[in-house]
């Protein structure tokens, strides 16, 4: 688990089980931004948003973005780097 507060998630297989546990780890670690690039990036980003909302009683504030074709990993990293959240960008494959 990266200690970064900004993550670029490279989706290699799209939305699948295990994303909820990954997002829970990120919330516990204080991650503030996740940009998703790759397979079904928009669906994965939307799922992350819903995991952060939970039942609505105690939503977690996380900025998210999806990068669909023709945007690349480099584009996703560039955006994450420019966002005004301190720290490095971690790349996570899922």
VEXKOLLO-795033 format. One record per residue: x, z, y of N, C-alpha, C, O, CB in turn; residue number from 0. Coordinates in Angstrom, 2 decimals, decimal comma. Glycine has a CB too. Example, Ala and Ser with C-alpha at 12.3 -4.5 7.8 and 13.67 -1.06 7.14 Angstrom:
<pts>
(pt (13,19; 7,80; -5,69); (12,30; 7,80; -4,50); (13,20; 7,80; -3,30); (14,24; 8,46; -3,32); (11,31; 9,05; -4,47); 0)
(pt (12,85; 7,08; -2,25); (13,67; 7,14; -1,06); (12,90; 7,87; 0,03); (13,41; 8,04; 1,14); (14,08; 5,72; -0,60); 1)
</pts>
This chain:
<pts>
(pt (0,85; 0,00; -1,19); (0,00; 0,00; 0,00); (0,89; 0,00; 1,24); (1,71; 0,90; 1,42); (-0,96; 1,23; 0,00); 0)
(pt (0,72; -0,99; 2,10); (1,53; -1,05; 3,31); (1,12; 0,04; 4,30); (-0,04; 0,45; 4,35); (1,42; -2,42; 3,96); 1)
(pt (2,10; 0,50; 5,10); (1,80; 1,51; 6,11); (1,47; 0,86; 7,46); (1,26; 1,56; 8,44); (2,98; 2,47; 6,27); 2)
(pt (1,43; -0,46; 7,50); (1,13; -1,17; 8,74); (-0,31; -0,95; 9,16); (-1,17; -0,65; 8,33); (1,41; -2,67; 8,57); 3)
(pt (-0,57; -1,10; 10,45); (-1,94; -0,97; 10,96); (-2,59; -2,33; 11,15); (-3,77; -2,42; 11,49); (-1,95; -0,21; 12,29); 4)
(pt (-1,80; -3,41; 10,91); (-2,31; -4,78; 10,97); (-1,95; -5,48; 9,66); (-0,80; -5,43; 9,22); (-1,74; -5,56; 12,20); 5)
(pt (-2,94; -6,11; 9,07); (-2,74; -6,76; 7,77); (-3,27; -8,19; 7,83); (-4,31; -8,45; 8,43); (-3,45; -5,97; 6,63); 6)
(pt (-2,53; -9,10; 7,22); (-3,04; -10,43; 6,93); (-3,25; -10,47; 5,43); (-2,30; -10,34; 4,65); (-2,07; -11,59; 7,44); 7)
(pt (-4,49; -10,65; 5,02); (-4,86; -10,69; 3,61); (-4,89; -12,14; 3,15); (-5,69; -12,93; 3,64); (-6,22; -10,01; 3,37); 8)
(pt (-4,02; -12,50; 2,21); (-4,02; -13,84; 1,64); (-4,93; -13,81; 0,42); (-4,57; -13,26; -0,63); (-2,57; -14,32; 1,26); 9)
(pt (-6,11; -14,39; 0,56); (-7,09; -14,43; -0,52); (-6,73; -15,56; -1,46); (-6,86; -16,74; -1,11); (-8,54; -14,59; 0,04); 10)
(pt (-6,28; -15,21; -2,67); (-5,87; -16,23; -3,63); (-6,98; -16,66; -4,57); (-6,92; -17,74; -5,16); (-4,71; -15,73; -4,44); 11)
(pt (-8,01; -15,80; -4,72); (-9,10; -16,10; -5,66); (-10,48; -15,87; -5,08); (-11,47; -15,97; -5,80); (-8,94; -15,27; -6,89); 12)
(pt (-10,58; -15,58; -3,80); (-11,88; -15,35; -3,19); (-12,39; -13,94; -3,42); (-11,65; -13,06; -3,86); (-12,88; -16,34; -3,72); 13)
(pt (-13,65; -13,75; -3,12); (-14,30; -12,44; -3,22); (-14,43; -12,05; -4,69); (-14,96; -12,80; -5,50); (-15,69; -12,45; -2,53); 14)
(pt (-13,92; -10,85; -5,01); (-13,99; -10,37; -6,39); (-13,90; -8,85; -6,41); (-13,58; -8,24; -5,39); (-12,85; -10,99; -7,24); 15)
(pt (-14,18; -8,22; -7,55); (-14,11; -6,76; -7,64); (-12,72; -6,25; -7,26); (-11,71; -6,92; -7,48); (-14,46; -6,30; -9,06); 16)
(pt (-12,70; -5,07; -6,68); (-11,46; -4,44; -6,28); (-11,22; -4,45; -4,79); (-10,41; -3,67; -4,28); (-10,32; -5,10; -6,96); 17)
(pt (-11,94; -5,32; -4,07); (-11,76; -5,38; -2,62); (-12,21; -4,07; -1,97); (-11,58; -3,61; -1,02); (-12,54; -6,57; -2,03); 18)
(pt (-13,28; -3,49; -2,47); (-13,78; -2,24; -1,89); (-12,74; -1,13; -1,98); (-12,58; -0,37; -1,02); (-15,06; -1,80; -2,59); 19)
(pt (-12,04; -1,01; -3,09); (-11,01; 0,02; -3,24); (-9,83; -0,25; -2,30); (-9,26; 0,68; -1,73); (-10,51; 0,07; -4,69); 20)
(pt (-9,49; -1,52; -2,14); (-8,40; -1,89; -1,24); (-8,75; -1,53; 0,20); (-7,93; -0,98; 0,93); (-8,10; -3,40; -1,35); 21)
(pt (-9,97; -1,85; 0,61); (-10,42; -1,53; 1,97); (-10,48; -0,02; 2,18); (-10,13; 0,46; 3,25); (-11,80; -2,16; 2,24); 22)
(pt (-10,91; 0,72; 1,17); (-10,93; 2,19; 1,28); (-9,52; 2,74; 1,50); (-9,34; 3,67; 2,28); (-11,55; 2,82; 0,00); 23)
(pt (-8,53; 2,16; 0,83); (-7,14; 2,57; 1,04); (-6,70; 2,29; 2,47); (-6,05; 3,11; 3,11); (-6,20; 1,85; 0,06); 24)
(pt (-7,08; 1,10; 2,97); (-6,71; 0,73; 4,34); (-7,33; 1,68; 5,35); (-6,68; 2,10; 6,30); (-7,14; -0,71; 4,64); 25)
(pt (-8,60; 2,02; 5,14); (-9,27; 2,94; 6,07); (-8,58; 4,30; 6,05); (-8,37; 4,89; 7,10); (-10,75; 3,09; 5,71); 26)
(pt (-8,23; 4,79; 4,87); (-7,54; 6,08; 4,76); (-6,17; 6,04; 5,43); (-5,69; 7,05; 5,93); (-7,39; 6,47; 3,28); 27)
(pt (-5,54; 4,86; 5,45); (-4,21; 4,70; 6,05); (-4,27; 4,40; 7,55); (-3,23; 4,37; 8,21); (-3,46; 3,60; 5,34); 28)
(pt (-5,46; 4,18; 8,09); (-5,60; 3,92; 9,52); (-5,40; 2,48; 9,94); (-5,09; 2,21; 11,10); (-4,65; 4,75; 10,25); 29)
(pt (-5,57; 1,54; 9,02); (-5,46; 0,12; 9,36); (-6,52; -0,22; 10,39); (-7,68; 0,19; 10,26); (-5,61; -0,78; 8,09); 30)
(pt (-6,14; -0,97; 11,42); (-7,07; -1,31; 12,50); (-7,42; -2,79; 12,57); (-8,38; -3,16; 13,25); (-6,49; -0,89; 13,81); 31)
(pt (-6,66; -3,64; 11,88); (-6,93; -5,08; 11,93); (-6,63; -5,70; 10,58); (-5,61; -5,41; 9,96); (-6,09; -5,77; 13,04); 32)
(pt (-7,54; -6,57; 10,12); (-7,32; -7,38; 8,93); (-7,74; -8,80; 9,24); (-8,89; -9,05; 9,60); (-8,09; -6,81; 7,70); 33)
(pt (-6,82; -9,72; 9,09); (-7,11; -11,15; 9,19); (-7,05; -11,73; 7,79); (-6,10; -11,45; 7,04); (-6,11; -11,89; 10,16); 34)
(pt (-8,04; -12,52; 7,43); (-8,12; -13,07; 6,07); (-7,89; -14,57; 6,12); (-8,48; -15,27; 6,94); (-9,50; -12,75; 5,42); 35)
(pt (-7,02; -15,05; 5,25); (-6,74; -16,48; 5,13); (-6,74; -16,84; 3,65); (-6,35; -16,03; 2,81); (-5,38; -16,85; 5,80); 36)
(pt (-7,19; -18,03; 3,33); (-7,18; -18,48; 1,94); (-8,58; -18,73; 1,41); (-9,50; -19,06; 2,16); (-6,49; -17,46; 1,07); 37)
(pt (-8,73; -18,57; 0,10); (-9,97; -18,89; -0,60); (-11,11; -18,00; -0,11); (-10,98; -16,77; -0,10); (-9,78; -18,73; -2,12); 38)
(pt (-12,21; -18,61; 0,30); (-13,41; -17,90; 0,75); (-13,13; -16,85; 1,82); (-13,70; -15,76; 1,80); (-14,09; -17,24; -0,43); 39)
(pt (-12,24; -17,19; 2,76); (-11,81; -16,25; 3,80); (-13,00; -15,64; 4,54); (-13,00; -14,44; 4,81); (-10,88; -16,94; 4,79); 40)
(pt (-13,99; -16,44; 4,88); (-15,13; -15,92; 5,65); (-15,92; -14,90; 4,83); (-16,34; -13,87; 5,35); (-16,05; -17,06; 6,09); 41)
(pt (-16,13; -15,19; 3,54); (-16,88; -14,26; 2,68); (-16,11; -12,95; 2,49); (-16,70; -11,87; 2,49); (-17,16; -14,91; 1,31); 42)
(pt (-14,80; -13,04; 2,31); (-13,97; -11,85; 2,14); (-14,00; -11,02; 3,42); (-14,14; -9,79; 3,37); (-12,52; -12,23; 1,77); 43)
(pt (-13,88; -11,68; 4,57); (-13,93; -10,95; 5,84); (-15,27; -10,24; 6,02); (-15,31; -9,09; 6,44); (-13,68; -11,90; 7,02); 44)
(pt (-16,36; -10,93; 5,70); (-17,68; -10,31; 5,84); (-17,83; -9,10; 4,92); (-18,41; -8,09; 5,31); (-18,78; -11,34; 5,54); 45)
(pt (-17,30; -9,21; 3,72); (-17,36; -8,07; 2,79); (-16,57; -6,88; 3,34); (-17,02; -5,74; 3,24); (-16,81; -8,48; 1,40); 46)
(pt (-15,40; -7,15; 3,92); (-14,61; -6,07; 4,53); (-15,42; -5,39; 5,63); (-15,44; -4,17; 5,72); (-13,28; -6,62; 5,10); 47)
(pt (-16,09; -6,19; 6,46); (-16,93; -5,62; 7,52); (-17,99; -4,70; 6,93); (-18,21; -3,60; 7,45); (-17,60; -6,74; 8,33); 48)
(pt (-18,66; -5,13; 5,85); (-19,72; -4,31; 5,24); (-19,15; -3,04; 4,61); (-19,78; -1,99; 4,68); (-20,46; -5,13; 4,18); 49)
(pt (-17,97; -3,14; 4,00); (-17,35; -1,92; 3,45); (-17,05; -0,93; 4,56); (-17,19; 0,28; 4,37); (-16,05; -2,27; 2,67); 50)
(pt (-16,64; -1,42; 5,72); (-16,34; -0,54; 6,86); (-17,61; 0,10; 7,43); (-17,58; 1,23; 7,90); (-15,62; -1,33; 7,97); 51)
(pt (-18,71; -0,62; 7,38); (-19,99; -0,09; 7,87); (-20,52; 0,97; 6,91); (-21,07; 1,98; 7,33); (-21,02; -1,22; 8,05); 52)
(pt (-20,35; 0,73; 5,62); (-20,86; 1,68; 4,61); (-22,35; 1,86; 4,74); (-23,09; 0,89; 4,92); (-20,16; 3,03; 4,73); 53)
(pt (-22,82; 3,10; 4,64); (-24,25; 3,37; 4,76); (-24,67; 3,54; 6,22); (-25,83; 3,81; 6,51); (-24,62; 4,62; 3,96); 54)
(pt (-23,72; 3,38; 7,13); (-24,02; 3,47; 8,56); (-23,86; 4,86; 9,14); (-23,87; 5,03; 10,36); (-25,41; 3,00; 8,81); 55)
(pt (-23,70; 5,85; 8,29); (-23,60; 7,23; 8,77); (-22,26; 7,50; 9,45); (-22,19; 8,28; 10,40); (-23,80; 8,19; 7,63); 56)
(pt (-21,20; 6,86; 8,96); (-19,87; 7,09; 9,51); (-19,06; 5,78; 9,44); (-18,09; 5,70; 8,68); (-19,14; 8,24; 8,74); 57)
(pt (-19,45; 4,76; 10,21); (-18,75; 3,48; 10,12); (-17,31; 3,58; 10,59); (-16,97; 4,38; 11,46); (-19,49; 2,42; 10,93); 58)
(pt (-16,45; 2,75; 10,00); (-15,03; 2,70; 10,34); (-14,82; 1,50; 11,25); (-15,27; 0,39; 10,95); (-14,13; 2,62; 9,05); 59)
(pt (-14,12; 1,72; 12,35); (-13,90; 0,67; 13,34); (-12,64; -0,12; 12,98); (-11,52; 0,35; 13,20); (-13,78; 1,27; 14,76); 60)
(pt (-12,84; -1,32; 12,42); (-11,72; -2,19; 12,06); (-12,02; -3,59; 12,58); (-13,09; -4,14; 12,32); (-11,48; -2,20; 10,51); 61)
(pt (-11,09; -4,15; 13,30); (-11,21; -5,53; 13,79); (-10,83; -6,46; 12,65); (-9,82; -6,26; 11,98); (-10,30; -5,77; 15,04); 62)
(pt (-11,66; -7,50; 12,44); (-11,38; -8,46; 11,37); (-11,50; -9,87; 11,91); (-12,16; -10,13; 12,92); (-12,33; -8,24; 10,18); 63)
(pt (-10,85; -10,80; 11,19); (-10,94; -12,22; 11,52); (-10,75; -13,01; 10,24); (-10,08; -12,57; 9,32); (-9,88; -12,63; 12,61); 64)
(pt (-11,36; -14,20; 10,20); (-11,12; -15,09; 9,06); (-10,50; -16,37; 9,59); (-10,79; -16,81; 10,71); (-12,44; -15,37; 8,27); 65)
(pt (-9,67; -16,96; 8,77); (-8,96; -18,19; 9,12); (-9,26; -19,22; 8,06); (-8,70; -19,17; 6,96); (-7,42; -17,96; 9,26); 66)
(pt (-10,15; -20,16; 8,37); (-10,53; -21,20; 7,42); (-9,68; -22,45; 7,65); (-9,10; -22,62; 8,72); (-12,03; -21,53; 7,55); 67)
(pt (-9,62; -23,29; 6,66); (-8,89; -24,55; 6,77); (-9,35; -25,28; 8,03); (-10,55; -25,37; 8,26); (-9,11; -25,44; 5,52); 68)
(pt (-8,46; -25,78; 8,84); (-7,05; -26,06; 8,61); (-6,11; -24,96; 9,09); (-4,90; -25,18; 9,15); (-6,68; -27,34; 9,28); 69)
(pt (-6,63; -23,78; 9,43); (-5,74; -22,70; 9,84); (-4,88; -22,27; 8,65); (-5,31; -22,30; 7,50); (-6,55; -21,50; 10,39); 70)
(pt (-3,67; -21,86; 8,96); (-2,69; -21,54; 7,92); (-2,33; -20,06; 7,96); (-2,77; -19,31; 8,83); (-1,43; -22,40; 8,09); 71)
(pt (-1,52; -19,67; 7,00); (-0,98; -18,31; 6,96); (-0,21; -18,05; 8,26); (-0,30; -16,95; 8,82); (-0,06; -18,11; 5,72); 72)
(pt (0,53; -19,02; 8,72); (1,29; -18,86; 9,96); (0,36; -18,60; 11,15); (0,68; -17,79; 12,02); (2,14; -20,10; 10,23); 73)
(pt (-0,79; -19,28; 11,18); (-1,77; -19,06; 12,24); (-2,32; -17,63; 12,18); (-2,46; -16,97; 13,20); (-2,93; -20,07; 12,13); 74)
(pt (-2,61; -17,16; 10,97); (-3,15; -15,81; 10,79); (-2,12; -14,76; 11,22); (-2,47; -13,77; 11,86); (-3,56; -15,59; 9,33); 75)
(pt (-0,86; -14,98; 10,87); (0,20; -14,05; 11,26); (0,39; -14,07; 12,77); (0,59; -13,03; 13,39); (1,52; -14,41; 10,55); 76)
(pt (0,33; -15,26; 13,37); (0,50; -15,36; 14,82); (-0,59; -14,58; 15,55); (-0,30; -13,87; 16,51); (0,47; -16,84; 15,26); 77)
(pt (-1,84; -14,71; 15,11); (-2,93; -13,96; 15,75); (-2,72; -12,46; 15,58); (-2,85; -11,70; 16,54); (-4,29; -14,39; 15,17); 78)
(pt (-2,40; -12,04; 14,37); (-2,20; -10,61; 14,11); (-1,07; -10,05; 14,98); (-1,15; -8,92; 15,45); (-1,89; -10,37; 12,63); 79)
(pt (-0,04; -10,83; 15,18); (1,09; -10,40; 16,00); (0,68; -10,22; 17,45); (1,19; -9,33; 18,14); (2,23; -11,40; 15,90); 80)
(pt (-0,22; -11,07; 17,93); (-0,64; -11,04; 19,33); (-1,65; -9,95; 19,64); (-1,80; -9,56; 20,80); (-1,21; -12,37; 19,71); 81)
(pt (-2,34; -9,46; 18,65); (-3,38; -8,44; 18,87); (-2,73; -7,16; 19,37); (-1,67; -6,75; 18,89); (-4,18; -8,16; 17,56); 82)
(pt (-3,37; -6,54; 20,35); (-2,80; -5,37; 21,03); (-2,99; -4,09; 20,20); (-3,67; -3,15; 20,62); (-3,44; -5,20; 22,40); 83)
(pt (-2,38; -4,09; 19,03); (-2,32; -2,92; 18,16); (-0,84; -2,77; 17,81); (-0,22; -3,72; 17,33); (-3,25; -3,06; 16,85); 84)
(pt (-0,26; -1,61; 18,04); (1,17; -1,47; 17,79); (1,53; -1,61; 16,32); (0,73; -1,31; 15,44); (1,64; -0,13; 18,30); 85)
(pt (2,75; -2,06; 16,07); (3,27; -2,11; 14,71); (3,42; -3,51; 14,17); (3,00; -4,50; 14,77); (2,40; -1,34; 13,81); 86)
(pt (4,05; -3,55; 13,01); (4,30; -4,80; 12,32); (3,04; -5,26; 11,58); (2,07; -4,52; 11,42); (5,48; -4,64; 11,34); 87)
(pt (3,10; -6,51; 11,13); (2,02; -7,11; 10,34); (2,45; -7,11; 8,87); (3,53; -7,61; 8,54); (1,69; -8,57; 10,85); 88)
(pt (1,62; -6,57; 8,00); (1,88; -6,61; 6,56); (1,08; -7,74; 5,94); (-0,06; -7,99; 6,34); (1,52; -5,25; 5,88); 89)
(pt (1,67; -8,41; 4,97); (1,00; -9,48; 4,23); (0,60; -8,89; 2,88); (1,43; -8,33; 2,16); (1,92; -10,75; 4,06); 90)
(pt (-0,69; -9,03; 2,54); (-1,20; -8,52; 1,27); (-1,88; -9,68; 0,55); (-2,69; -10,40; 1,14); (-2,21; -7,32; 1,49); 91)
(pt (-1,54; -9,87; -0,72); (-2,22; -10,89; -1,54); (-3,31; -10,21; -2,35); (-3,13; -9,13; -2,91); (-1,23; -11,63; -2,47); 92)
(pt (-4,46; -10,89; -2,39); (-5,59; -10,38; -3,17); (-6,26; -11,55; -3,85); (-7,25; -11,36; -4,57); (-6,60; -9,60; -2,27); 93)
</pts>
